[in-house]
């Protein structure tokens, strides 16, 4: 199945000069860039990208991390979630982001494998986060900020469509043939 997926190289990836190295990983895997731009995310985009729906999920994960670390805290799960989601939004707005739409056979799944797990310390070597990042989500939460984990990739096909629409207008996405399209089973 040919799919499209959103990838964001976050401010830490841009500031560290990793854009080319990250992009080459996707192109080497046969994925096609059908849209790409440098964006300074504003509060509106950050709030729509990291929705309030994440607050209880992130709050629960933060509570679990803090409990495992033996931390003392008085915040509720909701308050923890608000703190981390707001920190993540602030991080997204802290510098330029390279937004891109990649297309290819099973693009969402392939991109997620190339990127690695959300927590860089848990990503295996050979993945973008495993090779270029070293922070942990738990440590970031202890510091009460969003994790600098280099990159965002749509979690599934259902998420990819709305995320692409948030970051790109239809006329910013393009179709063309690559050598992979011409010389593979899906071309």
C-alpha positions as CSV (number, residue, x, y, z in Angstrom):
1,X,0.0,0.0,0.0
2,X,1.4,3.4,-1.0
3,X,1.1,5.8,1.9
4,X,2.1,9.3,2.9
5,X,3.4,10.2,6.3
6,X,4.5,13.4,8.1
7,X,8.0,13.8,9.4
8,X,9.2,16.7,11.4
9,X,12.9,17.3,12.1
10,X,12.6,19.1,15.4
11,X,14.6,22.2,16.4
12,X,17.4,20.1,18.0
13,X,17.9,18.2,14.7
14,X,18.0,21.4,12.7
15,X,20.2,23.2,15.1
16,X,22.7,20.2,15.3
17,X,22.9,20.2,11.4
18,X,21.5,16.7,11.1
19,X,18.9,17.5,8.4
20,X,20.8,16.0,5.5
21,X,21.9,12.9,7.4
22,X,18.3,12.3,8.5
23,X,16.8,12.9,5.1
24,X,19.3,10.5,3.5
25,X,18.1,7.7,5.7
26,X,14.6,8.0,4.3
27,X,15.7,8.4,0.7
28,X,18.1,5.4,1.0
29,X,15.1,3.3,2.1
30,X,13.3,4.3,-1.2
31,X,10.9,6.8,0.3
32,X,10.0,9.8,-1.8
33,X,9.9,13.4,-0.5
34,X,6.6,14.9,-1.9
35,X,6.7,18.0,0.3
36,X,9.3,19.8,2.4
37,X,9.7,23.2,4.0
38,X,11.4,25.0,6.9
39,X,8.8,26.2,9.4
40,X,8.8,28.3,12.6
41,X,5.9,26.7,14.5
42,X,3.6,29.1,16.3
43,X,1.5,28.4,19.3
44,X,-1.5,27.5,17.1
45,X,0.3,24.8,15.2
46,X,2.0,23.5,18.4
47,X,-1.4,23.1,20.1
48,X,-3.0,21.4,17.1
49,X,0.0,19.1,16.7
50,X,0.3,18.2,20.4
51,X,-3.4,18.1,21.3
52,X,-4.8,18.3,24.7
53,X,-5.9,14.6,24.3
54,X,-2.2,13.8,25.1
55,X,-2.4,15.3,28.6
56,X,-3.8,12.2,30.5
57,X,-1.5,9.9,28.5
58,X,1.6,11.9,29.1
59,X,0.6,12.6,32.7
60,X,0.3,8.9,33.3
61,X,3.7,8.1,31.8
62,X,5.3,10.9,33.8
63,X,3.7,9.7,37.0
64,X,5.1,6.2,36.3
65,X,8.6,7.6,35.5
66,X,8.6,9.8,38.7
67,X,7.3,6.9,40.9
68,X,10.0,4.6,39.5
69,X,12.6,7.3,40.3
70,X,11.3,7.7,43.8
71,X,10.5,11.3,43.2
72,X,8.2,13.2,45.6
73,X,5.6,15.4,43.9
74,X,2.3,16.9,44.6
75,X,1.0,17.4,41.1
76,X,-2.0,15.3,39.8
77,X,-1.7,13.2,36.7
78,X,-3.5,16.0,34.8
79,X,-1.1,18.7,36.1
80,X,1.9,16.5,35.1
81,X,0.4,16.0,31.7
82,X,-0.2,19.7,31.2
83,X,3.3,20.5,32.3
84,X,4.9,18.0,29.8
85,X,2.6,18.8,26.9
86,X,3.2,22.5,27.3
87,X,7.0,21.8,27.5
88,X,6.8,19.8,24.4
89,X,4.9,22.5,22.6
90,X,7.4,25.1,23.8
91,X,10.2,22.9,22.5
92,X,8.6,22.6,19.1
93,X,8.3,26.4,18.9
94,X,12.0,27.0,20.1
95,X,13.5,27.0,16.6
96,X,13.0,26.0,13.0
97,X,11.5,22.7,12.1
98,X,11.9,20.9,8.8
99,X,8.5,19.5,7.9
100,X,8.2,16.9,5.2
101,X,5.8,14.5,3.7
102,X,7.3,11.1,2.6
103,X,5.6,8.7,0.3
104,X,6.2,5.1,-0.4
105,X,5.1,1.5,0.1
106,X,4.1,1.1,3.8
107,X,5.6,4.6,4.4
108,X,4.3,5.0,8.0
109,X,5.6,1.7,9.2
110,X,9.0,2.1,7.4
111,X,9.5,5.6,8.8
112,X,8.7,4.5,12.3
113,X,11.3,1.7,12.1
114,X,13.9,4.1,10.7
115,X,13.2,6.7,13.4
116,X,13.2,4.4,16.4
117,X,11.2,4.6,19.6
118,X,9.9,7.8,21.1
119,X,12.5,7.7,23.9
120,X,16.0,8.1,22.4
121,X,17.7,6.0,25.1
122,X,15.4,3.1,24.2
123,X,16.0,3.3,20.5
124,X,18.4,0.7,19.0
125,X,21.6,1.6,17.2
126,X,20.9,2.0,13.5
127,X,17.8,4.1,14.1
128,X,17.8,7.9,13.8
129,X,17.2,8.4,17.5
130,X,19.5,5.5,18.5
131,X,22.4,7.0,16.5
132,X,21.9,10.7,17.1
133,X,20.0,11.2,20.4
134,X,20.8,10.2,23.9
135,X,18.2,11.8,26.2
136,X,15.4,9.9,28.0
137,X,11.8,10.9,28.3
138,X,12.1,10.3,32.1
139,X,15.0,12.7,32.4
140,X,13.2,15.3,30.4
141,X,10.1,15.0,32.6
142,X,12.2,15.4,35.7
143,X,13.5,18.6,34.2
144,X,9.9,19.5,33.5
145,X,10.4,20.0,29.8
146,X,9.7,18.3,26.4
147,X,12.2,15.7,25.3
148,X,14.7,16.7,22.6
149,X,14.2,13.5,20.5
150,X,15.1,15.0,17.1
151,X,12.1,13.9,15.1
152,X,8.4,13.4,14.9
153,X,6.9,10.7,12.7
154,X,3.1,10.0,12.3
155,X,2.2,7.1,14.6
156,X,-0.2,5.4,12.1
157,X,-2.0,5.9,8.8
158,X,-5.0,7.4,10.6
159,X,-2.9,10.1,12.3
160,X,-0.8,10.9,9.1
161,X,-3.6,12.5,7.1
162,X,-4.7,15.2,9.6
163,X,-1.0,15.9,10.5
164,X,-0.1,16.4,6.9
165,X,-3.1,18.7,6.5
166,X,-2.0,20.7,9.5
167,X,1.5,21.3,8.2
168,X,0.9,21.4,4.4
169,X,-1.5,22.9,1.9
170,X,-2.5,20.6,-1.0
171,X,-0.5,22.7,-3.5
172,X,2.6,22.2,-1.5
173,X,2.6,18.4,-2.1
174,X,3.9,17.0,-5.4
175,X,3.8,13.8,-7.4
176,X,6.7,12.5,-9.5
177,X,8.3,9.2,-10.5
178,X,11.6,8.1,-8.8
179,X,13.9,5.3,-9.9
180,X,12.1,3.2,-7.2
181,X,8.8,3.9,-8.9
182,X,10.1,2.9,-12.3
183,X,12.1,-0.2,-11.2
184,X,10.2,-1.9,-8.4
185,X,7.2,-4.0,-8.0
186,X,5.0,-1.0,-6.9
187,X,5.9,1.3,-9.8
